[in-house]
Amino acid sequence: MYYNKLGIVFLFSLLFTACGNKEEKSNVSGEGKVVEQAEQIETIAFQNKGHELVYKMTQKTGSYQDLLDLKDVVYEYTYRTADQKEDVSIESYIFDGELSHAKYLKHERTLAELEGEMEQGYNGKDFWLKIDGEEITDANSVASVVFTRKTNFYWFAMMQKLLDPGINYEYLGQKQLEGENYEVVKVTFQSAADEATDIYQLYMNPKTDLIDQFLFTVVSKKVTDPILMRVSYENIDGVLIPAYRKYTKSDWDATVIKDVWVEEISNNIQFNQQVDRALFEKD
């Protein structure tokens, strides 16, 4: 996540090829037109093969710079648990500064005890919560907002953020899951305070160069046993977003312990909506 536990160390030297080597990259405009852009290939000092595989993945999904170029996004997000209770929110982000706002149409899972229309925001400095337009300052409620704002943003932009400063990569080799061969990469995050941080184990499909599924922990919630997340992508304006995700309990071999899933669904994703920064302020 954009924050101490999900930052990534990525110190490398960029050496532009003397001959100006170029590759063709296709982007889809908002009107569905294919635009061919020649981009100069970067030569990167990779930590190891795992690092190289993650970089190669971002050549398919788009980089965080591609998100910055798209400015902002607005979409409808549904979080649904196995008992069919759900949150439904209109999420708005500005990628420069990772600003985050949500207006909830339904909140049966997040702060369900607070009745009324819920609004959450992060302005780059402060997190805030309102119910029916009135600010809620209860520490536990605000802590929930901190987690939700960070988490929702990160899951949306995760693939592009896997090259953020602050990460170590470890190539674990190949593994077959349900008849599919995968390259497995372990990701760990550095912490300035030397605190325990999350572990991610990425299952990368060599046919597509994409992450089909991954294991992760949530140390901030004291979840150190792995959770398995499976993803499906949607191409929006040339960027691949994991618009459908589902997760369940697992082990470190990515074996499903119980076939009960939580779903996370992003619909009507629209970039470059000229979102006003005032939306992210509580006043």
C-alpha positions as CSV (number, residue, x, y, z in Angstrom):
1,M,0.0,0.0,0.0
2,Y,1.3,3.6,-0.5
3,Y,2.6,3.7,2.9
4,N,5.1,2.2,5.1
5,K,4.0,-1.4,4.8
6,L,3.6,-1.5,1.1
7,G,6.3,0.7,-0.2
8,I,8.9,-0.8,-2.5
9,V,13.0,-0.3,-2.7
10,F,13.8,-0.1,-6.3
11,L,17.3,1.4,-6.8
12,F,18.4,1.0,-10.3
13,S,20.4,2.9,-13.0
14,L,18.6,3.8,-16.2
15,L,20.8,3.5,-19.2
16,F,19.2,4.6,-22.5
17,T,20.5,2.5,-25.4
18,A,23.0,4.4,-27.5
19,C,21.3,3.4,-30.7
20,G,17.9,4.5,-29.5
21,N,16.4,1.1,-29.6
22,K,12.6,1.3,-29.7
23,E,9.6,-0.9,-29.3
24,E,6.1,-0.5,-30.5
25,K,3.5,-0.2,-27.7
26,S,-0.2,-0.1,-28.4
27,N,-2.6,2.0,-26.3
28,V,-6.3,2.2,-26.7
29,S,-7.8,5.7,-26.5
30,G,-11.1,6.5,-24.8
31,E,-12.7,6.3,-28.2
32,G,-11.4,2.9,-28.9
33,K,-8.8,3.9,-31.4
34,V,-5.5,2.1,-31.4
35,V,-2.5,4.4,-31.2
36,E,1.0,3.1,-31.9
37,Q,3.6,4.8,-29.8
38,A,7.4,4.2,-30.1
39,E,9.0,4.2,-26.7
40,Q,12.7,4.0,-25.9
41,I,13.7,0.7,-24.1
42,E,15.2,1.1,-20.7
43,T,18.1,-1.0,-19.6
44,I,17.6,-1.8,-15.9
45,A,19.9,-3.3,-13.4
46,F,17.6,-6.0,-12.0
47,Q,18.0,-7.4,-8.5
48,N,17.3,-10.9,-9.8
49,K,15.0,-12.8,-12.1
50,G,12.0,-12.1,-9.9
51,H,12.5,-8.4,-10.3
52,E,12.9,-8.8,-14.0
53,L,9.6,-10.8,-14.2
54,V,7.7,-8.1,-12.3
55,Y,9.1,-5.4,-14.6
56,K,8.1,-7.5,-17.6
57,M,4.6,-7.7,-16.2
58,T,4.3,-3.9,-16.0
59,Q,5.1,-3.8,-19.7
60,K,1.8,-5.5,-20.2
61,T,-0.3,-3.8,-17.5
62,G,1.2,-0.4,-17.8
63,S,3.4,1.4,-15.2
64,Y,2.5,3.8,-12.5
65,Q,3.6,6.6,-14.8
66,D,0.8,5.5,-17.1
67,L,-1.6,6.0,-14.3
68,L,-0.1,9.4,-13.5
69,D,-0.6,10.3,-17.1
70,L,-4.3,9.4,-16.8
71,K,-4.6,11.8,-13.9
72,D,-7.4,10.3,-11.9
73,V,-10.1,7.6,-11.9
74,V,-13.7,7.2,-10.8
75,Y,-15.4,3.8,-10.5
76,E,-18.0,1.8,-8.6
77,Y,-16.6,-0.7,-6.2
78,T,-18.4,-3.7,-4.6
79,Y,-17.0,-5.7,-1.7
80,R,-19.1,-8.8,-1.1
81,T,-18.6,-11.5,1.6
82,A,-19.8,-15.1,1.4
83,D,-22.9,-14.2,3.4
84,Q,-23.8,-11.8,0.6
85,K,-23.4,-8.7,2.8
86,E,-21.7,-6.0,0.8
87,D,-20.2,-2.5,0.6
88,V,-20.9,-0.5,-2.5
89,S,-19.0,2.7,-3.0
90,I,-18.2,5.3,-5.6
91,E,-14.4,5.5,-5.4
92,S,-12.4,8.5,-6.7
93,Y,-8.6,8.7,-6.8
94,I,-6.0,11.2,-7.9
95,F,-2.8,9.3,-8.7
96,D,-0.4,12.1,-8.0
97,G,-0.3,12.0,-4.2
98,E,-2.6,8.9,-4.1
99,L,-5.6,10.8,-2.9
100,S,-8.6,8.7,-2.1
101,H,-12.4,9.4,-1.6
102,A,-15.4,7.1,-1.3
103,K,-19.1,7.8,-1.1
104,Y,-20.9,4.7,0.1
105,L,-24.2,3.6,-1.4
106,K,-24.2,0.7,1.0
107,H,-21.9,-0.3,3.9
108,E,-23.0,-3.6,5.4
109,R,-19.4,-4.7,6.1
110,T,-17.4,-1.5,6.8
111,L,-18.4,0.4,9.9
112,A,-21.9,-1.2,9.6
113,E,-22.7,0.0,13.1
114,L,-22.7,3.6,11.9
115,E,-26.1,4.3,10.3
116,G,-26.5,6.9,7.6
117,E,-24.7,8.0,4.4
118,M,-21.0,7.3,4.8
119,E,-18.2,9.3,3.2
120,Q,-14.4,8.7,3.6
121,G,-11.4,10.6,2.3
122,Y,-7.7,11.0,2.3
123,N,-6.2,14.3,1.1
124,G,-2.5,13.2,1.1
125,K,-2.1,14.1,4.8
126,D,-5.2,13.4,6.8
127,F,-7.9,10.6,6.8
128,W,-11.4,11.6,7.6
129,L,-14.9,10.1,8.0
130,K,-18.4,11.6,7.8
131,I,-21.8,10.2,8.4
132,D,-24.7,12.2,7.0
133,G,-22.3,15.1,6.5
134,E,-21.1,15.1,10.2
135,E,-17.5,14.3,10.9
136,I,-16.8,11.2,13.0
137,T,-13.5,11.4,15.0
138,D,-13.8,8.2,17.0
139,A,-10.3,6.7,16.9
140,N,-11.4,3.2,16.0
141,S,-13.6,4.4,13.2
142,V,-10.9,6.6,11.8
143,A,-8.4,3.7,12.0
144,S,-10.9,1.7,9.9
145,V,-10.9,4.5,7.3
146,V,-7.1,4.5,7.2
147,F,-7.1,0.8,6.4
148,T,-9.9,0.9,3.9
149,R,-8.6,3.9,2.0
150,K,-5.1,2.5,1.7
151,T,-6.3,-1.0,0.8
152,N,-8.8,0.0,-1.8
153,F,-6.3,2.2,-3.6
154,Y,-3.6,-0.4,-3.5
155,W,-5.7,-3.2,-4.8
156,F,-6.8,-1.0,-7.7
157,A,-3.2,0.1,-8.7
158,M,-1.2,-2.9,-7.3
159,M,0.2,-4.2,-10.6
160,Q,1.5,-0.8,-11.5
161,K,2.9,-0.2,-8.0
162,L,4.9,-3.4,-7.8
163,L,7.9,-1.3,-9.0
164,D,7.5,1.5,-6.4
165,P,10.5,2.2,-4.2
166,G,10.8,-0.1,-1.3
167,I,10.7,-3.8,-2.2
168,N,12.9,-6.9,-2.3
169,Y,12.2,-9.6,-4.9
170,E,13.1,-13.3,-4.7
171,Y,12.6,-15.7,-7.5
172,L,11.3,-19.0,-6.1
173,G,11.3,-21.0,-9.3
174,Q,8.4,-22.7,-11.2
175,K,5.3,-24.3,-9.8
176,Q,2.3,-26.0,-11.3
177,L,-1.2,-25.1,-10.0
178,E,-4.3,-26.7,-11.3
179,G,-2.6,-27.7,-14.5
180,E,-1.0,-24.3,-15.2
181,N,2.7,-23.6,-15.0
182,Y,3.7,-20.4,-13.1
183,E,6.9,-18.5,-12.3
184,V,6.8,-17.7,-8.6
185,V,8.2,-14.5,-7.1
186,K,8.3,-13.6,-3.5
187,V,7.9,-9.9,-2.6
188,T,8.9,-8.5,0.8
189,F,8.7,-4.9,1.9
190,Q,11.3,-2.8,3.7
191,S,10.3,-0.8,6.9
192,A,12.2,2.2,8.2
193,A,11.3,1.1,11.7
194,D,12.4,-2.5,11.1
195,E,8.8,-3.6,11.7
196,A,7.3,-6.8,10.4
197,T,5.7,-6.2,7.0
198,D,3.5,-8.1,4.5
199,I,4.7,-10.9,2.3
200,Y,3.4,-11.4,-1.2
201,Q,4.0,-14.5,-3.3
202,L,3.2,-13.8,-7.0
203,Y,2.1,-16.5,-9.5
204,M,3.1,-15.2,-12.9
205,N,1.8,-16.8,-16.0
206,P,4.6,-17.1,-18.6
207,K,2.1,-17.3,-21.4
208,T,0.8,-13.8,-20.6
209,D,3.4,-12.3,-18.3
210,L,0.6,-11.4,-15.9
211,I,-0.1,-12.3,-12.3
212,D,-3.0,-14.7,-12.3
213,Q,-3.1,-15.1,-8.5
214,F,-1.0,-14.3,-5.4
215,L,-0.7,-15.0,-1.7
216,F,-0.5,-12.2,0.8
217,T,-0.5,-11.5,4.5
218,V,-2.0,-8.5,6.4
219,V,0.4,-8.0,9.3
220,S,-1.4,-4.8,10.4
221,K,-4.5,-7.0,11.1
222,K,-2.3,-9.8,12.6
223,V,-3.0,-12.0,9.6
224,T,0.2,-13.9,9.1
225,D,-1.3,-17.0,7.5
226,P,-1.5,-16.6,3.7
227,I,-4.6,-15.5,1.8
228,L,-5.0,-16.4,-1.8
229,M,-6.2,-13.7,-4.2
230,R,-7.2,-14.5,-7.8
231,V,-7.7,-11.8,-10.3
232,S,-9.2,-11.0,-13.8
233,Y,-8.2,-8.0,-15.7
234,E,-10.0,-5.3,-17.7
235,N,-8.2,-3.1,-20.3
236,I,-9.2,0.5,-19.7
237,D,-7.4,3.1,-21.9
238,G,-4.5,0.8,-22.5
239,V,-3.9,0.0,-18.8
240,L,-4.8,-3.4,-17.3
241,I,-6.7,-3.2,-14.0
242,P,-7.5,-6.3,-11.8
243,A,-11.2,-5.3,-12.0
244,Y,-12.4,-8.6,-10.5
245,R,-10.7,-10.1,-7.5
246,K,-11.7,-12.8,-5.1
247,Y,-9.8,-14.2,-2.1
248,T,-10.0,-17.0,0.5
249,K,-7.8,-18.7,3.1
250,S,-4.9,-20.7,1.8
251,D,-1.5,-22.2,2.7
252,W,1.9,-21.3,1.3
253,D,1.4,-23.8,-1.5
254,A,-1.6,-21.8,-2.7
255,T,-3.9,-24.6,-1.8
256,V,-7.5,-23.4,-1.1
257,I,-8.4,-24.4,2.5
258,K,-12.1,-23.7,2.2
259,D,-14.0,-22.9,-0.9
260,V,-15.5,-19.7,0.5
261,W,-14.6,-16.5,-1.2
262,V,-14.8,-12.7,-0.7
263,E,-15.4,-10.8,-4.0
264,E,-14.1,-7.4,-5.0
265,I,-15.6,-6.0,-8.1
266,S,-14.7,-2.7,-9.9
267,N,-17.3,-1.5,-12.5
268,N,-17.6,1.5,-14.8
269,I,-13.9,2.4,-14.5
270,Q,-13.4,5.9,-16.0
271,F,-10.0,7.6,-16.1
272,N,-9.2,11.3,-16.5
273,Q,-12.4,12.7,-15.1
274,Q,-10.9,16.0,-14.0
275,V,-11.7,15.2,-10.3
276,D,-11.5,18.3,-8.2
277,R,-8.9,18.0,-5.3
278,A,-11.5,19.7,-3.1
279,L,-13.4,16.4,-3.0
280,F,-10.7,14.9,-0.8
281,E,-10.9,17.7,1.9
282,K,-13.2,17.2,4.8
283,D,-14.2,20.9,5.0
